[in-house]
Amino acid sequence: MAFSFNKVLLLTFLVIQGMYNAHARSKYPISLICSKSPNPSLCLQAYNSDPRSSNADLVGLCQIAIDFSEKSARQTLDLVNQLQHNAKGAMVTRLQSCAFHYLNCANLFNQTGKILQSGDFQKTVDGGNGALAESANCDASFISSRPKEPDQLRQHSVLVQQLGAVAVLTATWLAHLGPVA
């Protein structure tokens, strides 16, 4: 009798654990995620603009954040390429460096989305942080000396970093929850 009771107890435990894992991934409302982000209103606007958000679990919300971060990085790369057409002197070199960094940034966000789908949430966090570092490297090239970073580029850079922070934040929560059941 004790043997079958142990089986029932084990089965009950496994079912409850599975329900907890599924529940944990689906019960993170967008408002909670965005309240922890650097720019909550931007975060809400980004999620609300994507129809996938309404039915997404935490993994889905992370993918959406990665997608809008990659899109923002690619738009910033396009801006950098446009700015290079009228640039002169040291600005040309700095913008070429930024083009390199934003290409890496966008590609890292793309790879990070693939890593997320594999279920390796810690590597997802690492990939998002790597993409953000590439964006910051562009900004850093303007800090120490002239010419000053163009305002339009700085605004785009802040956008990439704020959106990317949402992806990293969401991936961090996933990493702390553990593997998908």
Sequence and secondary structure as in RCSB ss.txt:
>XXXX:A:sequence
MAFSFNKVLLLTFLVIQGMYNAHARSKYPISLICSKSPNPSLCLQAYNSDPRSSNADLVGLCQIAIDFSEKSARQ
TLDLVNQLQHNAKGAMVTRLQSCAFHYLNCANLFNQTGKILQSGDFQKTVDGGNGALAESANCDASFISSRPKEP
DQLRQHSVLVQQLGAVAVLTATWLAHLGPVA
>XXXX:A:secstr
 HHHHHHHHHHHHHHHHHHHHHHHHH   HHHHHHTSSSHHHHHHHHHT GGGGG  HHHHHHHHHHHHHHHHHH
HHHHHHHHHHT  THHHHHHHHHHHHHHHHHHHHHHHHHHHHHT HHHHHHHHHHHHHHHHHHHHHHHSSSS   
HHHHHHHHHHHHHHHHHHHHHHHHHHH S  
